[in-house]
Structure formats: C-alpha cells, structure tokens
Amino acid sequence: MEARAHIKYARISPRKVQILLDLIRNKPVDVALAIVRNTPKAASEYLEKLLLSAAANAETNHNMDSKNLYVAECFTCPGPILKRIRPRAQGRAFRINKRTSHITLVLKEQE
C-alpha cells in the first residue's frame, strides 16, 4: 500500500529540489518534516506542503497509520522551461531559462 502526492509545474529548478529530496529519502514522515522545516532552502516550502498532503492522502484514502509512514520514493522531473530574453550590450540578447519542476512523493507503511 502506498500514498502519493504530486506537485506539477512548480516554479523552482529541479536541481534545487533534488538537494532537499536526497535529505529526506527513506526517513520517517515526522523526521522528514522536521528536516524540511529547518532547512533554509527555497524548495522547503514546496516539500512541506507535499509531505503534509501525502500524509493526509495516506490516512484518509488508504487508512494507513500516520506513525508508521516513511518516505519510500521521492523524485523530481524537469517541467517546461519558460524562456525569457535579457537585453545585453550592442543590441544583443541573452536567454534566461526559468525552469519548472514536477515533484513526486511516495509514502509507504513500515512493516
């Protein structure tokens, strides 16, 4: 039995999210939530909401015990890139890539 939660089109680079996902992988939900809340990273806001959502999904939809949940899988995939142009010297233009992420979190119950 597993509970999933997704965030699609999050306006943060997948590289920044991956740093925090590596910290919480295979940890119990309460420990993972404490790590996310006390880590000063931009992705922590997204992941806190995602962890709480996945835990609520596990309790309400799958009747799982919230004390035995752990982060079984967590990964991020790149979403579409918003391409912007920055004016530069002598009439040139540089591209700015504003990256997006699709973040997935899977919680399972410990045996």
Summary of the structure (lengths in Angstrom):
residues: 111
radius of gyration: 17.1
end to end distance: 10.9
largest distance: 64.8
contacts: 321
relative contact order: 0.29
helix: 41%
strand: 37%
